[in-house]
Amino acid sequence: MVGRGNMRIGLTSLFVLLMLASQVHAASSRVLLGSDVLAARKFSYLEGKRVGLLTNPSGVNRNGVSIVDLLHRASNVDLVALFGAEHGVYGTIAAGKEFPDSTDRRTGLPIFSLYGPGPVREPTTKMLQHIDVMVYDLQDTGARSYTFISTMGKAMAECGRAGVDFMVLDRPNPLGGLRVEGPHYNPRFRSLVGYWPIPYVYGMTSGELARMIKGERMNEHTCRLMVVPMSGWRRSMVWKDTGLKWVPTSPNVPYGRSPMYQVATGMLGEIGGLDIGIHTARPFEYIAVDWLKAAETAEFLNKRQLPGIRFHASKIVSQRKGSKGRLVPSLEIIFKDPARAPLSVLNFHLLDALKQVSDRDLFKAALDRGKDWRMFDKVNGTDATRKDLQVGRSIDSIAKGWDPEVRRFKQRRAKYLIYP
């Protein structure tokens, strides 16, 4: 048992947990999640504590059993409250929609909203007053703009302020642990869709990032942190390599491939003027609009020979306002070799292709509609990307401009990495 006042934090406890994970792994070559390792240890790190759980339906073990059920059924765990990040504990609430506190229909436990009106974006003192440790088990997407990692770090800070321990049950980064790319972060644009000084694609697990947030003192208040590592996960693995079943993390991230597509077209979607598959069965996987010269655009982009990507002209039934229900031209994005394919920069190759082939400047069209750039800049974590694009700076030079910060980040993160 690890008591509240003497939870062993840092390299010693991480070494113990890694030894445990390796023992669990010895009998199996499968990827086992932090929750599997915790269960193999019979939840002893939580014994004698009042536990709050920050999760949603993606918080399942290797066999698909919810962490809510695992902790609620464990005889030596006192689960007293649930916490919901964006999209809620049930994962069904639309992006950006706030929701109030409620009661869990299965367990009868209180659910505290960390995406509530007010706005509430972190646990309050009242929420934490009857909790000794908060357990975090949410599947991340590997992109800085996905709000779960922002909520994780903000919760760490408030737990630190309140004297509550914080435990991360680690999970794979679906984009792998090697890919680091995209625009870096300017603190002037800090928001829930960009809260930490990391590249847009940061190549760390949630547990590794939590260690970095604590170690680099990114929060004013430092919590007592424990990371329960996975067993069998390697940095070269993207989601399809893990053998794990994907559970949708939110309505528009329904498949294991979805995080990759979200990075590839999500920024483009913030400009507007296109259908990128939101609220369809294939979110982020194509672009479509009635004026699109799909065949010519596919040919234009294929000639660029972007590694690991091909483009294909097709037609879809549009979900975009003004053309909803009509069959319109579409450009399908096909990842032939995901590990080699550029993701963040693909947004801007698409933007350039639309301008070159269809003579459509999406930035100008958005301004004509009266759109502002606050969300686009927040998602990018900077306004430099937009300004470079608007003045016609080449895509290659924009991407190369990210390299120095990426290199510095890789050096900074090295001591917080857990997996080989």
Secondary structure, 3 states (H helix, E strand, C coil): CCCHHHCCCCHHHHHHHHHHHHHHHHCCCCCECHHHHHHHCCCHHHCCCEEEEEECCCCECCCCCEHHHHHHHCCCCEEEEEEECCCCCCCCCCCCCCCCCEECCCCCCEEEECCECCCECCCCHHHHCCCCEEEEECCCCCECCCCHHHHHHHHHHHHHHHCCEEEEECCCCCCCCCCCECCCCCHHHCECCECCCCCCECCCCHHHHHHHHHHCCCCCCCCCEEEECCECCCCCCCHHHCCCCCCCCCCCCCCCCHHHHHHHHHHHHHHCCCECCCCCCCCCCEEECCCCCHHHHHHHHHCCCCCCEEEEEEEEECCCCCCCCCEEEEEEEEECCCCCCCCCCHHHHHHHHHHHHHCCCHHHHHHHCCCCCHHHHHHHCCCHHHHHHHCCCCHHHHHHHCHHHHHHHHHHHHHHCCCC
